[in-house]
Amino acid sequence: MKINNKYNIGDTVYVRTDVNQIPNIVIAITIYSDTYHTYKINSMDNCSDYRDYEISSEKNLVLKIENY
């Protein structure tokens, strides 16, 4: 089985909907099937699972500025 993961363990990512754009670290990748996997990401106070389309390797500065 070959997994086409977008992010690797140790990568810094941002949750696309987080108005504070807090940096998170990928700490695990959970594989459910050939086409379905999640990334467990950890910030200073939270640990959650996300799909690759819910996170980004780049900070969304527009979202952060709009919610200042």
C-alpha positions as a Markdown table, in Angstrom:
| # | Residue | x | y | z |
|---|---|---|---|---|
| 1 | Met | 0.0 | 0.0 | 0.0 |
| 2 | Lys | 1.3 | 3.4 | -0.9 |
| 3 | Ile | 0.0 | 6.4 | 1.1 |
| 4 | Asn | 0.1 | 9.8 | -0.6 |
| 5 | Asn | 0.4 | 12.0 | 2.4 |
| 6 | Lys | 0.6 | 15.8 | 2.0 |
| 7 | Tyr | 2.3 | 16.4 | 5.3 |
| 8 | Asn | 4.9 | 14.5 | 7.3 |
| 9 | Ile | 5.5 | 14.1 | 11.1 |
| 10 | Gly | 7.3 | 17.1 | 12.4 |
| 11 | Asp | 5.8 | 19.5 | 9.8 |
| 12 | Thr | 4.4 | 22.9 | 11.0 |
| 13 | Val | 0.8 | 23.4 | 9.8 |
| 14 | Tyr | -2.1 | 25.8 | 10.4 |
| 15 | Val | -5.8 | 25.0 | 10.7 |
| 16 | Arg | -7.5 | 26.8 | 7.9 |
| 17 | Thr | -10.4 | 28.0 | 10.0 |
| 18 | Asp | -8.4 | 29.1 | 13.1 |
| 19 | Val | -8.8 | 32.8 | 13.4 |
| 20 | Asn | -5.6 | 33.0 | 15.5 |
| 21 | Gln | -3.6 | 31.0 | 13.0 |
| 22 | Ile | -1.7 | 29.2 | 15.8 |
| 23 | Pro | 1.2 | 27.0 | 14.5 |
| 24 | Asn | 0.7 | 23.2 | 15.1 |
| 25 | Ile | 3.1 | 20.3 | 14.7 |
| 26 | Val | 2.1 | 17.1 | 12.9 |
| 27 | Ile | 2.7 | 14.4 | 15.5 |
| 28 | Ala | 1.0 | 11.3 | 13.9 |
| 29 | Ile | -0.7 | 10.1 | 10.7 |
| 30 | Thr | -3.6 | 7.7 | 11.1 |
| 31 | Ile | -4.3 | 5.5 | 8.1 |
| 32 | Tyr | -7.9 | 4.2 | 7.7 |
| 33 | Ser | -7.8 | 3.1 | 4.1 |
| 34 | Asp | -6.0 | 3.7 | 0.8 |
| 35 | Thr | -7.8 | 7.0 | 0.4 |
| 36 | Tyr | -8.6 | 8.1 | 3.9 |
| 37 | His | -6.1 | 9.3 | 6.5 |
| 38 | Thr | -5.9 | 12.0 | 9.2 |
| 39 | Tyr | -3.2 | 14.0 | 10.7 |
| 40 | Lys | -2.9 | 14.4 | 14.5 |
| 41 | Ile | -1.7 | 17.9 | 15.1 |
| 42 | Asn | -0.6 | 19.4 | 18.4 |
| 43 | Ser | -0.4 | 23.1 | 19.5 |
| 44 | Met | 0.6 | 24.3 | 22.9 |
| 45 | Asp | -2.9 | 23.6 | 24.4 |
| 46 | Asn | -4.8 | 21.4 | 21.9 |
| 47 | Cys | -4.4 | 18.1 | 20.1 |
| 48 | Ser | -6.8 | 17.1 | 17.3 |
| 49 | Asp | -7.2 | 15.1 | 14.1 |
| 50 | Tyr | -7.7 | 16.8 | 10.7 |
| 51 | Arg | -7.9 | 15.8 | 7.1 |
| 52 | Asp | -5.3 | 17.3 | 4.7 |
| 53 | Tyr | -7.8 | 19.8 | 3.2 |
| 54 | Glu | -8.5 | 21.3 | 6.7 |
| 55 | Ile | -4.9 | 22.3 | 7.3 |
| 56 | Ser | -2.2 | 24.3 | 5.4 |
| 57 | Ser | 1.5 | 24.7 | 5.6 |
| 58 | Glu | 1.1 | 28.4 | 5.2 |
| 59 | Lys | -0.4 | 30.9 | 7.6 |
| 60 | Asn | -3.6 | 32.6 | 6.4 |
| 61 | Leu | -2.7 | 36.2 | 7.2 |
| 62 | Val | -6.0 | 37.6 | 5.7 |
| 63 | Leu | -8.1 | 35.5 | 8.1 |
| 64 | Lys | -5.9 | 36.6 | 11.1 |
| 65 | Ile | -6.1 | 40.3 | 10.2 |
| 66 | Glu | -9.9 | 40.2 | 9.6 |
| 67 | Asn | -10.4 | 38.7 | 13.1 |
| 68 | Tyr | -8.0 | 41.1 | 14.9 |
